[in-house]
Structures are given as C-alpha cells and as structure tokens.
Amino acid sequence: MVDDEPIALAAHADYVRRLSGFEVVAEAQGMGAALAALNDPEIPEIQLILLDMNLTDGHGLDLLRRIHGLGLVPDVIAITAVREVHVVRSAIALGISAYLIKPFTFAAFREKLESYQSFHTVLADRNQTSQDAIDRAMSALRPSGKLTLPKGMLPETLSAVVDWLRAAQEPASASEAATALSMSRVTARRYLDHLVETGSAVKAPRHGSPGRPELEYRWSRSPGRL
C-alpha cells in the first residue's frame, strides 16, 4: 500500500484487513519507501499494490515505471484523487488493474478488490487458458453493477462538498460549508463526516473560538495538491 498521507494509508489498510483473502504486507509513505519494500527480502512477494498517484517524493506513474524497470510485475490498483484524463490513460497503458477515485465508500473499495480477486482466481496457476476464461477474467475487472452511497446521500452533493473542501484555504466547519453550499448544517456535517470516514478528510476541534467548541474539517492533502 502506497500513500503519502498517514491517515489515508491507515484507513485503506484497515479496509484491506476487513476483506477475506487479502493481507497487508507493507505500508509505504512515498515512492522511496515503496521501492525499499519491494526490494526487502524480509517482506513476502508483493502481488498487488494499492497506489496513490501524487506522492511527496515522486509520482505514481514514475513508480510504476521504476517497478517495471526492476523486472517486477505486481498487479496495481490506483487509489487516488487524481482525475486528469492523461494520468488515467497513462496508468492504464502501464497496466493497472483498476482505478478508484477518492473519496469512496468501503463498498466501492471492496468491489474493486473482490473484482481483482475474481480476476486473479480465474487465471491463477495456469500455463494455458481458454478464450472463455480470459473473457471471464477481464469481465471480472469491469463489473456492471452500480455502487451506491450510504442511504440518503447523493453523488452530486458529495461531489460539491468534495470540490468545496478541496478548494478551501483553511479548515472549515460544517456551518461554513452549509452556508457556502446552501444546505443545512446537518446535511453538510453528514457529508463531511463521510469524507473523514473514508480517509479523504480530517476533523479536529477548532480552538480559540468563543462559546461551544466547534469541529473543523480539512481535505487530507496539502493545499495546492490533488
């Protein structure tokens, strides 16, 4: 697992541990740490990498190229907030198995990994395979089912909250989000808490404000970065 944000890394590792058939063998905060883990003889052979694209010491695409240059061929699922088409196209060209955009629900995460698991099972331990098996394996990576957010949450509203929080220069409260987005404070807080639960945002008490302490939220990446 490669992500330069400790909170996101811990959240995604916890997600993996909740899934049958997967084991977290290494967590890396950045490209250098990831390469060290891949070359560490004490770490079991890594079959799948969950990879963020924007890293403090490089880019996910550069890491993929370095991995290929080492002659290693682990499967890779991109887990990132990066949405630029050229990055997505390059990641696909470099052989990623799936692309999951932050923020996401545990259900979305589980679907990607279980789809990969099905793909791996169909093609495992075979010297040769059939057209039918290949078609089933490729189909497993692209399930047709549509994932849903928690009950009562709308993708459009979540997207609006994400865009606003990512653009915010300072941590913001649910009240401030509600005013900016023309929604109720309860609704804003629910979506903000969802972002915290999925590792895309963090919250903390706002100190120094008069009256009842208020929580403030910030996107879990440094300002100016995706």
N, C-alpha and C positions, 0 to 999 in steps of 0.2 A: 504494500500500500504506500503510495507516494503522494504527499500533500504537504505544502509548507505551513498550513495552518493547524496547530496542535489540536484545537477544538474539533475541527472537521475530521482530522485524522482519527481521533479517539471515537467520534460518533460513528464513522464508517467502519472502523474495526469492530465496534460493538454490534453493528448491523451484521457483519460477516459472521460473527460468533453465534448469532441467532439462527443461522442457516445450517441445515444438515448437509454434510459432505464437504464443507469448507473449513480451512484452518488458516489463521493469520500466522505467518512465519516470520514476517519482518515488517516494520513500520519505518518509513524514511521521510524526513523533512527536507526534501530537496533532491536535486539531481546527484550531487556527490554522495549523499548517504545512500541513495538507491543503487548506484554503481558499486559502492562498497558492499552492500548487502548481497548483490548478485554475485560478487566475487568472493564472498565469505564462505570458506569450506565448512564452517560450523552450522550454516543455515541450510536446511534441506533444499533440494532443487525447486526453484520457484516456477510454477506452472502458469500462474495468472497474476498480472499486475493491474491494480486499480490506480489509474494515473490521472493526476491533475495536470492541466496544461501550463498554467502560469506558476512558475517556481521561483524562489528568491535567487537561485544561482543558475538559472537557465530556463529553458522552455521544454515542455513535454515532448514536442516534436524532435528537438535535439537529443533528448534522452532516448527516444525510440531509435534514432539513427545510430547513437552510440551503442545501444544494445545489439542492434543488427551487426554493427562493425565488430563486435566481440564474438560473433558467431552464435549468439544465444537466440532462442526462438520462443520465449514465453508468449502466451496469449495476453492481450491487453484490452481492458475496458477503460475508456476515458470517462472520468467523473470530474466535471469542470463547469464553471460558469461561462466559459468562452463560447461564443455563438457565431463568430465570424465564419463565413462560408469557406474562405480559403483555408482556415485552420481545420475545419471539419473535413474538407476534401483531402487535405494533406494527411490527416490522421487515417482516413480510410485507405489512402494509397499506401500508407506504411503498415497496413494490415491489422488495424484494431478490430476487435470483435463486436464492439458496441460503443455507443456514445450517449452518456447520460448527463443532462444539463442540470446544474444546481439552480435553485433548490428543488428537492424532490422528496417524495414520501418514502417510507420504508417499503410500501407496496411496490413502488416503481423500482427501487433498488433490488428488492427480492426478485422481481420479474426478470430483470436483466441477468442476474446471476443464475437463476434457475434455467433461463433460456440457454445461457452458456453451458450450464451443466448438462442439459439435454443434448446440445451440440457435441460436447466432448464425449458423452456416453455412446452416441451413435457411431462415432468414428474411432473409438478407443481400441487399442490392441488389434489393429487390422493391418495386414500388409497390402491387401487389396480391398476394394469395396465396390458396391454397385451404384448405378445411377440413382436408384430409388433411395439408397442410404444417404447419398450425397444431397439429394433434394430434401430429404427429411432433416438432415443436419443443418443445411442452410436455412430452411424454413424455421427451425427452432430458434435461430438467432434473430428472426424478424416476426415475432408473434403478432397476430392481428388484433388481439384484444386491446381495448382502450382502458387505460388506468384512470382511476378516479381519485380525487382528493377526499379528505375526510368529509363526512356528511355536512352539508350546508356551506361548503367552501367552493368558490368559483375560480376557475383558472384565470379568467380575465382580471378579477380582483387581486388575486395573488400576484399576477404579473405587474399590476400597477403598484402594489406595495413594494415589491422587489425593486422595481425601477426607481421608485422614490427613495427608498432607504439606501440603495447603492450610490445615488447621486448626492445624498446628504453629506455636508461637510463636517457636521458634528453629530454626536449621538442624539437621538430624538426620542421623545416619549410617545406613548400611544395617543395622548391627547393632541400632540403636534401633528402626528401622522393623520389622525382623524380630520383635523382642520384642513390640512393640505389636500387631502384626498376626498373631502366631502362625504365622509362616512361617520358612523357612530364610533365612539371611543371603544366600546365593547368589541365591535367588529374589527377595528384596527388592531386592538390588542390580541385578538384571536389569531389573526394572520401573522403578526409579529412573533407571537409565541410559537407558531408553527415553524417559522424560519429558524428560531432558536433550536427547536427540537430536531430539525433536520441538519443542524450544524452550519447553516448559512448565515446566521446572525448570532450575536451575543447580547446579553442584557445584564445590567448592573444597576444598583441604586444610584440615584442622582444626588450627589452630596451638595450641601450648601444652599438648597432651596428651602424657603420658608414653608411651614405647615407640614402636612403629611408627606413622608418620603415618597418619591415617585421613581418608577423604573424607567430607564432609558435603554434604547436599542441602537446597535450599530451593525452594519454589514461586517462580516468577519474577515474582510480583506482590507489591506491598507488603502487609503484614499488614492484615487487615480488609477487603480489596478482593477482588472476584470476579475 
